[in-house]
């Protein structure tokens, strides 16, 4: 597996990386043994970057991942976690909470440092608190050696543009904006390269839109978007191809996108995902898929609190 450098961090990351949300039983109930085995398989087959959060499974994902880390060489893993989000509607980006949250994560993960820490879904927080307390907490943790690099995660791309105008960051984590149905993340790349900010892409399947299984009832996309994606998946299936395979190959093939997170707690699935990277891309089919997805290309959905949406209206929309 090839490796790519993450901004100015100097970290070399695998193009496909492991999102540990599935270890928290957020998609289906899993046992610790199954989760640990999946992590081991991912690492043994070249994946060297793992991302998690205390929010996933309300700390279960970190707990299971911590057990897996005990069986691995920590120095060979690039590990990131998050702070600031602790429930579906529970956000706290205060200085004190970020510090205590990281200490708790380190204990669960059985490590004395994180390679990267993200403020999780910061568009839901009070922006002034994020800037005046959250970022200084990250700076303190970096100075103390608890974290090596820091950044933020969010869905709306303007949230990144805004915060990068105000504070320097090492890394950002964006999701659902570099996939077959949405390539709007590329608009942000020149700014990130100018500032030397590393880019982590997540959700190449657009949170389950780009595969031939059912879409979760909680998915925030509108019915029109879901319909087009399901019809496209069916078209691929009739042509003997898996839309999920095309989506993962597409998202990991662009060298401007250093790494793309996928989440699974299945050893079989992670091996399948890794092996897809070794197979040639069916460019003819990808072109046809892109045409079929073009009516919904770059369609997204709202994310963030009232304050964030007021900011968006002031700048003329996303």
C-alpha positions, -999 to 999 in steps of 0.1 A, spaced: 0 0 0 13 35 -9 14 62 18 9 99 15 20 128 36 -6 146 57 0 183 52 29 197 71 26 171 99 52 148 84 29 119 91 27 93 63 -8 79 62 -24 50 42 -48 61 15 -75 40 31 -77 44 69 -98 29 97 -128 47 112 -135 31 145 -171 43 149 -183 7 141 -165 -5 172 -190 14 192 -219 -7 178 -233 24 161 -245 4 131 -250 -30 146 -242 -47 179 -206 -61 179 -186 -80 205 -151 -69 216 -134 -99 201 -149 -92 166 -139 -56 168 -103 -63 180 -98 -88 152 -110 -63 126 -85 -37 138 -57 -62 138 -66 -73 102 -66 -37 90 -32 -29 105 -17 -62 93 -28 -54 58 -12 -19 56 -37 5 72 -17 27 96 -42 54 106 -71 49 130 -97 75 140 -121 73 169 -142 95 192 -156 92 227 -190 100 211 -190 67 191 -210 43 212 -207 67 241 -171 57 248 -175 20 237 -155 25 205 -125 39 223 -127 11 249 -127 -16 223 -100 1 202 -79 5 234 -80 -33 239 -69 -37 203 -40 -12 207 -27 -33 236 -20 -61 210 -4 -38 185 29 -18 182 16 17 192 46 34 175 35 21 141 0 34 144 -12 70 137 -41 75 162 -66 103 163 -95 109 186 -119 138 192 -133 160 219 -162 183 223 -191 161 212 -204 135 237 -240 128 226 -264 135 198 -271 169 214 -243 172 239 -215 196 230 -189 212 252 -158 229 238 -148 246 271 -111 245 280 -116 224 311 -138 198 293 -114 194 264 -85 187 288 -104 162 309 -119 145 278 -85 139 264 -72 124 297 -102 100 297 -96 91 260 -59 84 267 -69 60 296 -95 42 275 -71 39 245 -41 27 267 -17 53 253 0 83 267 -4 104 236 -26 110 205 -11 117 171 -41 140 163 -69 154 182 -100 170 165 -126 192 180 -156 171 170 -184 186 148 -174 221 160 -202 237 138 -226 227 166 -206 245 193 -205 282 203 -179 296 179 -165 320 204 -160 292 229 -143 271 203 -119 299 195 -113 312 230 -113 279 249 -112 249 226 -82 259 205 -61 271 236 -69 237 251 -55 220 221 -24 242 221 -18 233 258 -22 196 251 3 198 223 27 217 245 24 190 272 30 162 247 -5 147 251 -12 153 214 12 158 185 -12 177 161 -47 192 163 -76 203 141 -113 203 137 -140 181 121 -172 193 106 -197 187 77 -201 221 62 -171 232 42 -176 270 50 -170 261 86 -134 252 77 -129 284 57 -141 304 86 -120 289 113 -88 289 91 -92 326 88 -90 329 126 -66 302 139 -38 280 125 -46 242 124 -25 212 116 -53 190 102 -90 190 93 -114 161 90 -142 165 64 -169 139 56 -194 133 27 -177 159 5 -153 137 -16 -172 108 -30 -188 98 -63 -218 120 -56 -200 150 -40 -166 164 -49 -170 198 -34 -141 192 -10 -117 199 -39 -127 236 -37 -111 237 -2 -78 220 -13 -60 251 -25 -65 268 8 -54 238 28 -23 234 6 -15 271 10 -16 268 48 0 234 50 -31 218 66 -35 181 64 -67 167 50 -86 136 63 -116 126 41 -143 104 56 -174 86 44 -166 76 8 -200 59 8 -217 91 18 -230 76 51 -244 46 33 -259 62 1 -234 46 -22 -239 8 -18 -266 -17 -28 -280 -22 7 -308 -2 24 -302 34 34 -305 40 72 -338 57 81 -319 84 100 -299 95 69 -303 133 65 -303 133 27 -336 142 10 -357 115 -7 -346 126 -42 -309 122 -34 -315 87 -19 -336 77 -49 -309 86 -74 -282 68 -54 -303 36 -50 -311 36 -87 -274 40 -95 -265 11 -71 -290 -11 -89 -275 -1 -123 -240 -11 -111 -254 -44 -97 -269 -53 -131 -235 -46 -147 -218 -70 -123 -202 -43 -101 -205 -30 -66 -212 8 -63 -193 7 -29 -162 -6 -46 -163 21 -72 -169 47 -45 -139 36 -24 -116 33 -54 -126 68 -65 -122 84 -31 -88 69 -25 -73 74 -60 -68 112 -58 -34 121 -44 -47 155 -32 -68 135 -7 -41 119 16 -64 95 34 -100 84 34 -117 68 65 -140 38 62 -157 22 91 -165 -15 96 -163 -40 124 -161 -69 100 -128 -85 92 -143 -97 59 -154 -61 49 -121 -44 58 -101 -70 38 -125 -65 8 -121 -27 10 -83 -30 11 -82 -54 -18 -104 -31 -39 -75 -6 -38 -54 -32 -56 -78 -37 -85 -80 -15 -116 -107 11 -117 -135 6 -143 -132 41 -157 -160 35 -182 -184 25 -155 -173 53 -132 -180 78 -160 -215 63 -164 -221 64 -127 -210 100 -125 -235 109 -152 -263 91 -133 -254 109 -101 -250 143 -118 -285 155 -110 -276 154 -73 -239 162 -76 -227 182 -45 -261 181 -29 -256 182 9 -278 186 40 -279 211 69 -255 207 98 -248 230 127 -265 252 153 -285 284 148 -254 306 152 -236 288 123 -266 291 100 -268 328 107 -232 331 97 -239 312 65 -268 335 56 -245 365 62 -219 352 37 -245 343 11 -250 306 16 -228 275 14 
